[in-house]
C-alpha cells in the first residue's frame, strides 16, 4: 500500500544529490540542444506511479502539447520503488529530466545543490496559476529559505496533497449488526478497541479467526495515535527528539496492545501468510487507512467502504498529509516551457480533472475540491473527510522538514520487540531517543554545511 512513500530510498537519494553538486551544474535534457529533428522543443517529464497514473498523465500531456504548439514531452515513468534510484542515476549521469517528481524530504538537498529551479518569481503573481487556490500545506512543503523549510523561495509546486484518512468496511459492520461509525465524531480509543473486538470473529466456526477489527502498520499509522495523545517525534524548533515522553509511550503501548492484549489484529504468523493490506482487500479487516492514491484500487473491492475520522481521546483526530511536488531542472534547455509544464500539471483544470477521475488524488485546486466533494456518484461517499484532514487536522510527517530522515527512520529499526510484547513502550522510547538525537544533530550539521 505504501509503495508511494519509500522513505529510506529517498534518504539515500538526498545524500547522493548533495554529493553530486559538481555534476548538476552541467546537466541537461535529452538531446544536446533540447530540440527534435522537426524543430520542436523537447521536454522530459519523470514521475512514478501505476497504470492509472500513467494513463492519466498520458492524457494530460496530450492536452498540454495541443495547447503548446512546438513543444513535445517525453514521459519517463517508473514504479514507486525504483524512482529514487533512477532519479539519482539521472542526476549523477548529468541527464536530469526537465520536469520531475520531488518529495518534501528532498527539497533542501535539491535546492542547496542547485538541481532544481527557484520558481518563486515565475509563479508568484502569475496569471496562469493562483497560489491562493492551491492547498497551502502543499505549496509550503516546497518552500526553503536556506535554513528553514516551509518558508521562503518555492522550489517545486505540489502536484497533489495526500490526506491519509481512515477507512472502515461498511459491509462487515452491517453483517455483524454493529452500528455504523459517526462520520463527524471520532471514536474514543476505548470505543475503538471495543468495536474492533466485536469485529474480530471466527465467522465459519472452524475455531480459527478469519476476521479482525484492524491491522495497522506501525510505520504509517502510529503518527495519528501519538499526535492524538499529545505526543510527537520532534519539538517545534526541529532540534530535539521528543519520543521519550509519557504521552508518546502511552500511545505506542496502546498500539502494541491492539494485538498483544486485545487480539484485534492478525498475529505475526498470520500476517506473514497474508499481510493486512491483502486481508483488507479480501474483506477480512474492519478498519484500515485510506489515502487518495488508494481510491482507484478500492473502488474495485467486493464490499462497501467509507471514511471516518481517526480515533482520539482529545475529541479532535490527527493524521498526516502526504504530498508530491513537481520541480523544474535548473539546467533545462527550455526553462520557460518547463515551468509552463509544471504549472499545467499542477493547476490546469482539465489536467486536474483527468487525475481526479483516475482516482489517484484529490483535486489540487481548492474550489475544484469543493465541487468534487458534492459529487455523490463517485466513491468514497464521505469524501469530505479527505478535505477535513487537509483543512483542519492533517500534519506533515515528522521528517518532512529536516535535512535527512535517518533520525526518524531509526525509531522503527528495532521496534519489533514492542509490537511482539517483549519490551514495553516506555523502555523502548528511553532507549531509542538518544540514538535518534545523534542522527538529528548530524542532519542539522549537514544542512548548515550545505547551506554554507
Secondary structure as UniProt FT lines:
FT   HELIX           2..4
FT   HELIX           7..19
FT   HELIX           21..24
FT   TURN            25..26
FT   TURN            37..38
FT   STRAND          41..48
FT   HELIX           51..67
FT   TURN            69..70
FT   STRAND          71..78
FT   HELIX           80..92
FT   TURN            93..94
FT   STRAND          99..102
FT   HELIX           104..106
FT   HELIX           107..112
FT   TURN            113..114
FT   HELIX           120..123
FT   TURN            124..125
FT   HELIX           131..133
FT   HELIX           136..140
FT   TURN            141..142
FT   STRAND          143..144
FT   STRAND          153..154
FT   STRAND          157..163
FT   STRAND          165..169
FT   HELIX           170..176
FT   HELIX           189..199
FT   TURN            203..204
FT   STRAND          211..214
FT   HELIX           218..228
FT   TURN            229..230
FT   TURN            236..237
FT   HELIX           246..260
FT   HELIX           268..273
FT   HELIX           276..281
FT   TURN            282..283
FT   STRAND          285..290
FT   HELIX           292..294
FT   HELIX           295..298
FT   TURN            299..300
FT   STRAND          305..308
FT   TURN            313..314
FT   STRAND          319..329
FT   TURN            330..331
FT   HELIX           335..347
FT   HELIX           349..357
FT   TURN            358..359
FT   HELIX           366..373
FT   TURN            381..383
FT   HELIX           384..388
FT   HELIX           389..393
FT   STRAND          394..395
FT   TURN            398..401
FT   HELIX           406..413
FT   HELIX           416..420
FT   HELIX           425..451
//
